[in-house]
Amino acid sequence: MSSNKIASSGWRTYQEGLRRETRRDFLLYRLPVYALVVAVILIFIFAGYHAGTFLSRLSPGASTRDQPKATEEETCQAEYGEAIGAALAGMNFDPGSIAGSFVIDGAEPPAVAHTFLEPGLQRYIVKLLRRSRTLQAGVVVMKPSDGRILAMAAYGDTNDAGNLNVRAEFPAASLFKIVSAAAALDAAGFTPDRRVFYHGKRHTLYKGQLKKEEGKNASSTSFSRAFGSSINPVFGKLGIFHLGRELMTRYAERFYFNRTIPFDMNVAQSVAEVPSDDFGLAEVSSGFNKKTLISPLHAVLLAAAAANNGIIMKPRLIDYISGPSEEILYRSRPQLLGDPITRGAARDLRVLMKETVIRGTCRKRFRRLRRSKACADVDLGAKTGTINDTQDRYKFDWLVAYALPSNAEGAICLAVLGVHGEKLGIRATELGSLIIRYHLKSLKVAGRD
């Protein structure tokens, strides 16, 4: 019996050893599979976290890291939003009256708004506009990378109508060629050196100039030269044969026409009605009409899209709001407004806008600026626009431009509007050139070049 017990015990021990070896072999065989599964799960968790963070940074108004802080800011924005709008609506932004900050009327508890306005630049522009001999004028200077408004001045404005710079009642004229050119570069396969053809004079627009065929008497030029010289027939044909109503409407909306622009004060919506008939489409795409309306604040965003690689940041006037004990009640942060075109299209658009400065409609007024020491290593680009009102009483004179120094910190975009009567005052191109020159010299003095 003793021998049977020993044999039985040895058999069980042997069987248990086999099972252990089997489990060990199974685990060793499956280990790479388990490791791969765990690695894939970790990768998805890691990618999901960072994708969420990245998207939150791109989303307008989204928190970047500190969610409680963002919630507090949103609460303050809602609480003080109406007071900010009411306080700013009737102000003319004379630096002597706000000196960089002002008390928000009607705020409870009392609050002070601190702006991004640069006092020196603001004072210079105000004096410049007062000497401009225009009936009305408006200037907006913005930092394209984060939307800070560095200057916002108006001349000949009427307080009861609100600040001139946020009123969308001025014909955009050839400024709309920026939208048409952007659509062509971004969605219609155009390049700056593409050959284009037109008939007749450069700055007229007749149905006979809009034939698709080149013909024997057609003039030829590059797309960049057509933009820089603001050749209307080229952009009229562009709208009819290459863009069409649907694409033009889409890019007008991408550039915030027919949409509300969020800002620290109410901004009237710019209007761009794109008709379906060919000649109406040609008028809109070339800017040769008086129904496409824009505000100076909106106009500066057109230049910003080119200067900032296709990205438009939300314009910001208010830096922060402080309470009675100087505690911070609200602080603004950079927010994405939109990305209407790709980085490559924005690069090509800068080629077109540079052509305007070198050989186009800005060449005379910008020649002295380009040759100045302050403008060394500065990339300049611009677009002009000129058109009369419907009754030919006033001439609307536009410039949008950017100045991009090698040090990106000093980059600016600006929009200048001059409204002239029978006698022309200082043109928008000259005003803009002087403002850019002042800004670049200020950078030199401050050692930020």
C-alpha positions in Angstrom: 0.0 0.0 0.0 2.9 2.3 0.8 4.2 1.8 -2.7 0.8 2.7 -4.2 0.7 6.0 -2.2 4.2 6.9 -3.3 3.3 6.2 -6.9 0.1 8.1 -6.7 1.8 11.2 -5.1 4.5 11.2 -7.8 2.0 11.1 -10.6 0.1 14.1 -9.2 3.3 16.0 -8.8 4.3 15.2 -12.3 0.9 16.3 -13.7 1.1 19.6 -11.8 4.5 20.2 -13.2 3.3 19.6 -16.7 0.4 22.1 -16.2 2.8 24.7 -14.8 5.1 24.3 -17.8 2.1 24.5 -20.2 0.8 27.7 -18.6 4.3 29.2 -18.7 4.8 28.3 -22.3 1.4 29.7 -23.1 2.2 33.0 -21.4 5.6 33.3 -23.1 3.9 32.6 -26.4 1.2 35.2 -25.8 3.4 37.8 -24.2 4.3 39.7 -27.4 0.6 39.9 -28.3 -0.4 41.2 -24.9 2.5 43.8 -25.0 1.3 45.0 -28.5 -2.3 45.4 -27.3 -1.2 47.4 -24.2 1.1 49.6 -26.4 -1.8 50.3 -28.8 -4.1 51.3 -26.0 -1.5 53.6 -24.5 -0.9 55.2 -27.9 -4.6 55.9 -28.4 -4.9 57.4 -24.9 -1.8 59.6 -25.5 -2.9 60.7 -29.0 -6.5 61.4 -27.8 -5.2 63.6 -24.9 -2.9 65.6 -27.1 -5.4 65.9 -30.0 -7.9 67.3 -27.5 -5.4 69.8 -26.2 -4.4 70.8 -29.7 -8.1 71.3 -30.8 -8.8 73.2 -27.6 -6.0 75.6 -28.5 -7.4 76.2 -32.0 -11.0 76.6 -30.9 -12.1 80.2 -30.5 -12.7 80.9 -26.8 -11.5 77.4 -25.7 -9.4 76.9 -22.6 -5.8 76.1 -23.3 -4.9 74.6 -19.9 -6.5 76.3 -17.0 -10.2 75.5 -17.3 -11.3 77.3 -14.1 -9.6 80.4 -15.2 -11.3 80.3 -18.6 -14.7 79.9 -16.9 -14.0 82.9 -14.8 -13.0 85.0 -17.8 -16.1 83.9 -19.6 -18.2 85.0 -16.6 -16.5 88.4 -16.5 -16.9 88.8 -20.2 -20.7 88.2 -19.9 -20.9 90.5 -16.9 -19.0 93.4 -18.4 -19.7 92.9 -22.1 -22.7 95.3 -22.3 -20.9 97.9 -20.2 -17.8 97.7 -22.5 -19.9 98.1 -25.7 -21.8 101.1 -24.2 -18.6 102.8 -23.1 -16.9 102.4 -26.4 -19.7 103.1 -28.8 -19.5 106.8 -28.6 -15.7 107.2 -28.1 -13.5 108.7 -30.8 -10.3 107.1 -29.4 -8.5 110.4 -28.9 -5.5 109.3 -26.7 -5.9 112.5 -24.8 -9.3 111.3 -23.6 -8.5 107.7 -22.8 -4.7 107.7 -22.3 -4.6 103.9 -22.6 -7.3 103.2 -20.1 -10.8 104.5 -19.2 -13.5 104.1 -16.6 -16.4 101.9 -17.8 -19.5 104.0 -17.4 -22.3 102.2 -15.5 -20.1 99.3 -14.3 -21.0 98.0 -10.9 -18.6 97.7 -9.1 -16.6 100.5 -10.8 -14.2 99.1 -13.3 -11.4 100.4 -15.5 -10.7 99.1 -19.0 -7.0 99.0 -20.1 -6.4 98.9 -23.9 -3.6 97.7 -26.1 -3.4 101.1 -27.8 0.2 102.4 -28.1 0.0 106.1 -27.0 2.8 107.4 -29.2 1.5 105.7 -32.3 -2.1 106.7 -31.5 -1.1 110.4 -31.0 0.9 110.4 -34.2 -2.1 109.0 -36.3 -4.6 111.5 -34.7 -2.4 114.4 -35.6 -1.8 113.0 -39.1 -5.5 112.7 -39.8 -6.2 116.2 -38.5 -3.8 117.5 -41.2 -5.0 115.1 -43.9 -7.5 117.6 -45.5 -10.0 114.8 -45.8 -13.7 115.0 -45.0 -13.5 111.9 -42.9 -10.7 109.4 -42.2 -10.2 106.2 -40.2 -7.1 104.1 -39.4 -6.8 100.7 -37.7 -3.4 99.2 -36.8 -3.3 95.6 -35.7 -0.8 93.0 -34.7 -1.6 90.1 -37.0 -0.2 87.3 -34.8 -2.5 87.9 -31.9 -5.1 90.5 -32.9 -4.0 93.3 -30.6 -5.3 96.7 -31.8 -2.3 99.1 -31.5 -4.1 102.2 -32.9 -7.6 103.0 -33.8 -8.3 106.6 -34.8 -11.0 108.5 -36.7 -11.3 112.0 -38.0 -14.4 114.0 -39.0 -16.5 111.3 -37.3 -20.0 111.9 -35.8 -20.5 110.4 -32.4 -24.2 109.7 -32.9 -23.4 107.4 -35.8 -20.8 105.4 -33.8 -17.2 105.0 -34.4 -16.3 105.3 -38.1 -13.9 102.3 -37.9 -16.6 99.8 -37.1 -19.2 101.1 -39.6 -19.6 98.9 -42.7 -21.0 101.7 -44.9 -18.0 102.3 -47.2 -17.6 100.6 -50.7 -14.8 98.1 -50.5 -13.7 98.9 -54.1 -10.6 97.0 -55.2 -9.9 95.7 -51.7 -12.3 92.9 -52.7 -9.6 91.8 -55.2 -7.8 90.3 -52.1 -10.8 87.9 -51.6 -10.9 87.1 -55.3 -7.2 86.5 -55.6 -7.2 84.4 -52.4 -9.9 82.2 -53.9 -8.0 81.8 -57.2 -4.8 80.9 -55.4 -6.5 78.6 -52.9 -9.1 76.8 -54.9 -8.7 77.5 -58.7 -5.1 76.5 -59.3 -3.7 80.0 -59.9 -0.1 81.0 -59.2 1.5 84.5 -59.1 3.3 84.0 -62.4 0.4 82.6 -64.3 -0.2 84.5 -67.6 -3.5 86.3 -67.8 -5.1 88.3 -70.7 -7.3 91.3 -71.0 -8.7 93.7 -73.5 -9.0 97.5 -73.3 -8.0 99.7 -70.5 -6.8 98.4 -67.2 -9.2 100.3 -64.9 -12.5 100.1 -66.9 -15.0 97.2 -66.9 -17.2 96.7 -70.0 -18.9 93.6 -71.2 -16.8 93.7 -74.3 -13.7 93.3 -72.1 -15.0 90.0 -70.6 -14.6 87.7 -73.6 -13.1 84.3 -72.8 -11.1 84.2 -76.0 -7.7 85.9 -75.9 -7.9 87.5 -79.4 -5.2 89.2 -81.4 -5.4 92.5 -79.5 -5.3 91.1 -76.0 -2.7 92.3 -73.5 -0.8 89.8 -71.5 0.6 90.0 -68.0 1.2 87.9 -64.9 -1.4 87.3 -62.3 0.7 89.2 -59.7 1.1 92.2 -62.0 -2.6 92.2 -62.6 -3.2 92.3 -58.9 -0.6 94.9 -58.2 -1.8 97.2 -60.9 -5.5 96.4 -60.1 -6.5 95.4 -63.6 -10.3 95.1 -63.5 -10.9 93.0 -66.7 -8.6 90.3 -65.5 -10.5 90.0 -62.2 -13.8 90.3 -63.9 -13.0 87.3 -66.1 -11.6 85.5 -63.1 -15.0 85.7 -61.4 -16.9 84.6 -64.5 -14.7 81.7 -65.9 -12.7 80.4 -62.9 -14.5 81.1 -59.6 -18.3 81.4 -60.2 -21.0 82.5 -57.8 -20.7 79.6 -55.3 -16.9 79.8 -54.8 -17.0 83.6 -54.6 -19.7 83.5 -52.0 -17.9 80.8 -50.0 -14.6 82.8 -49.9 -16.4 86.1 -49.1 -17.9 84.4 -46.0 -14.5 82.9 -45.1 -13.2 86.4 -45.0 -16.1 87.4 -42.8 -18.3 89.2 -45.3 -22.0 88.8 -44.3 -20.9 87.6 -40.8 -20.5 89.2 -37.4 -17.0 90.0 -36.4 -16.6 89.6 -32.6 -14.9 92.6 -31.0 -15.0 94.7 -27.8 -17.6 97.0 -29.5 -20.3 96.3 -32.0 -19.1 96.0 -35.6 -21.5 96.3 -38.4 -21.6 93.4 -40.8 -19.8 93.9 -44.1 -21.9 93.1 -47.1 -20.9 91.2 -50.3 -23.8 90.2 -52.5 -22.7 87.9 -55.3 -25.2 87.8 -58.2 -25.6 85.0 -60.6 -25.4 87.0 -63.9 -22.0 87.2 -65.5 -21.5 90.9 -65.5 -22.7 91.3 -61.9 -20.2 88.5 -61.0 -17.4 90.4 -62.8 -18.2 93.6 -61.0 -18.0 91.9 -57.6 -14.9 89.9 -58.2 -13.0 93.0 -59.5 -14.4 95.3 -56.8 -15.9 97.5 -59.5 -19.2 98.1 -57.7 -20.7 100.2 -54.9 -22.7 97.6 -53.2 -19.9 95.6 -51.5 -19.5 97.4 -48.2 -16.8 97.1 -45.5 -15.6 98.7 -42.3 -11.9 99.8 -41.7 -11.8 97.2 -38.8 -12.8 94.5 -41.2 -10.4 95.8 -43.9 -7.4 95.3 -41.7 -8.3 91.6 -41.3 -7.9 91.1 -45.0 -4.3 92.1 -44.8 -3.8 90.0 -41.7 -4.8 86.8 -43.5 -1.9 87.3 -45.9 0.6 88.4 -43.3 -0.3 85.7 -40.8 0.0 82.7 -43.1 -3.7 82.4 -43.8 -4.9 82.8 -40.2 -7.0 85.6 -38.9 -7.0 86.3 -35.2 -9.9 87.9 -33.3 -9.2 91.6 -33.0 -8.8 92.8 -29.4 -8.8 96.3 -28.1 -9.2 95.6 -24.4 -6.2 94.1 -22.6 -7.8 93.7 -19.2 -10.4 95.2 -16.8 -9.5 96.0 -13.2 -11.8 96.6 -10.2 -11.8 99.2 -7.4 -8.8 97.5 -5.7 -6.9 97.0 -9.0 -7.9 93.4 -9.0 -8.1 91.8 -12.4 -11.7 91.2 -13.3 -11.1 90.2 -16.9 -8.1 89.6 -19.2 -8.3 88.9 -22.9 -6.4 86.2 -24.7 -5.6 85.5 -28.3 -8.3 83.6 -30.1 -8.5 82.2 -33.6 -11.2 83.9 -35.7 -10.7 81.9 -38.9 -8.3 80.4 -41.4 -9.8 81.3 -44.8 -6.8 80.1 -46.9 -3.9 77.7 -46.7 -0.4 78.7 -45.7 0.7 78.2 -49.3 -2.0 80.4 -50.7 -1.2 83.1 -48.1 2.5 83.0 -49.2 1.4 83.5 -52.8 -1.0 86.3 -51.8 2.0 88.1 -50.2 3.8 87.9 -53.5 0.8 89.7 -55.1 0.6 92.3 -52.4 4.4 92.9 -52.6 3.9 93.6 -56.3 1.5 96.4 -55.4 4.3 98.1 -53.4 7.2 97.5 -55.9 5.5 98.1 -59.3 1.8 98.6 -58.7 -0.5 101.2 -57.4 1.6 101.9 -54.2 5.0 102.2 -55.9 5.2 106.1 -55.9 4.0 106.7 -52.3 6.0 103.7 -50.9 9.2 104.4 -52.8 10.7 106.6 -50.1 9.6 104.2 -47.4 11.2 101.2 -49.1 14.5 103.1 -49.5 14.6 104.2 -45.9 16.9 102.7 -43.3 14.0 101.9 -41.1 12.6 99.6 -43.8 15.7 97.4 -44.2 14.8 93.7 -43.9 11.1 94.5 -43.8 8.6 92.7 -46.0 6.0 95.1 -47.3 2.7 94.3 -49.0 -0.4 96.3 -49.8 -3.7 96.7 -51.8 -5.4 99.9 -52.7 -8.9 100.8 -53.7 -10.7 103.9 -55.0 -14.3 104.5 -55.9 -16.9 107.3 -55.8 -20.2 107.1 -54.0 -23.4 106.4 -56.0 -24.0 110.2 -56.6 -20.3 111.0 -57.2 -20.2 113.4 -54.3 -17.4 111.7 -52.4 -14.3 109.6 -53.3 -13.5 106.7 -51.0 -9.8 106.0 -50.9 -8.4 102.8 -49.3 -5.2 101.2 -48.3 -4.6 97.9 -46.5 -1.0 96.9 -45.9 1.3 95.0 -43.8 4.9 95.5 -42.6 6.8 92.4 -41.5 10.2 93.1 -40.0 12.7 90.3 -39.5 11.7 90.4 -35.9 8.2 89.1 -36.0 7.3 90.9 -32.8 7.2 94.2 -34.7 4.8 93.0 -37.4 1.7 95.2 -38.1 -1.2 95.3 -40.5 -3.1 98.5 -41.1 -6.2 99.8 -42.9 -6.5 103.4 -43.9 -9.7 105.0 -45.3 -9.9 108.6 -46.6 -13.2 110.2 -47.6 -12.6 113.1 -50.0 -14.9 115.8 -51.4 -14.3 118.0 -54.4 -10.7 118.6 -53.4 -8.6 115.6 -52.6 -6.8 115.5 -49.3 -3.7 113.4 -48.5 -4.2 110.0 -50.1 -4.5 106.8 -48.1 -1.3 105.4 -49.6 0.7 108.3 -48.3 -0.9 108.2 -44.9 -0.2 104.5 -44.6 3.4 105.0 -45.7 3.9 107.6 -43.0 2.3 105.4 -40.3 4.4 102.4 -41.2 7.6 104.6 -41.2 6.8 106.0 -37.8 6.2 102.5 -36.4 9.4 101.1 -37.8 11.4 104.0 -36.4 9.8 103.4 -33.0 11.0 99.8 -33.2 14.6 101.0 -33.9 14.4 103.5 -30.9 13.0 100.8 -28.6 15.7 98.3 -29.8 13.1 95.8 -31.0 14.2 95.6 -34.6 
